[in-house]
Amino acid sequence: LALKSASQVEETLRVKAAQYTGKAKLDLLQSKLLKKAAKSHHSKAEDLRKEAESKRGSIERLKHLQQHARNQRHEARVDVQRLEDRLDLEKRREDRRLKRAQEAEERAEKKYQEA
């Protein structure tokens, strides 16, 4: 009877030991899988972060180029206005010069007729 009882206790202990060993193996496997998944997620998150930084950099460069283009357009408009003003001034000068020349011609013609 004692031998049978000891045998049952031993069997019970062996079953419990196998359960604990199986659970430990499952825990290790689960831990490895979780670490692998975490590493994969971290890698993907890092790739997304780098991509976002790259896009932000591209956006900043585009904004800079856009501002530079605006500045160039403004400078071109200012240059065109300045040239138009200069041409207008020269035209008025030429008109005055022509008017003075015509007046001098008229005076000379009048003096010639009087003489």
BELMOWO-V475203 format. One record per run of one state. SS is the DSSP state (H for helix, E for strand, L for the rest). FROM is the first residue (numbers start at 1). TO is the last residue. Records with the same first field share a line. If there is no record, write none. Layout:
SS = FROM-TO  FROM-TO
This chain:
L = 1-1  115-115
H = 2-114
